[in-house]
Amino acid sequence: MFNLGYARWLRVLGGAALILVIGFMIATFIVTAYASGLAMQARGAPDQNAINQFANATIPALAPGLAFVSALGGAWFVTRKLGRAAFTNALLIGALAAVGNAFISILSGFTFGAVVEFVAFLLGSALAGWLAGRGNVEQSTV
């Protein structure tokens, strides 16, 4: 099931970057939607302290779920046409994204949430690899 000979390294690197960007974009959209709501209520410039407080309270709580969803979607998108190689490539994508996220977490202050996010990246990408490789008998040449 896991064979490094099936690894498509360019897809793995691109997929890991895609997963990290997807998670960041979703988090940015959530904070932006909240800020827009505040701006509409205030009919002008929103309270910057309220936005910062919302972001500092909400995003760390949502981070493991965002990691799982972004890993699931990104790894599935990248590996959906790889056949038997899908699981191997998806797990490598998740591992690389998890290591990249752990590196960012260490630079910004390591917390227990980073460990949970690490596991979420791996679980999401493993599920994506299983879904992408389900029913495929042969490895794709693409």
Sequence and secondary structure as in RCSB ss.txt:
>XXXX:A:sequence
MFNLGYARWLRVLGGAALILVIGFMIATFIVTAYASGLAMQARGAPDQNAINQFANATIPALAPGLAFVSALGGA
WFVTRKLGRAAFTNALLIGALAAVGNAFISILSGFTFGAVVEFVAFLLGSALAGWLAGRGNVEQSTV
>XXXX:A:secstr
   GGG  HHHHHHHHHHHHHHHHHHHHHHHHHHHHHHHHHHTSS  HHHHHHHHHHHHHHHHHHHHHHHHHHHH
HHHHTT TTHHHHHHHHHHHHHHHHHHHHHHHH   HHHHHHHHHHHHHHHHHHHHHHTT  S    
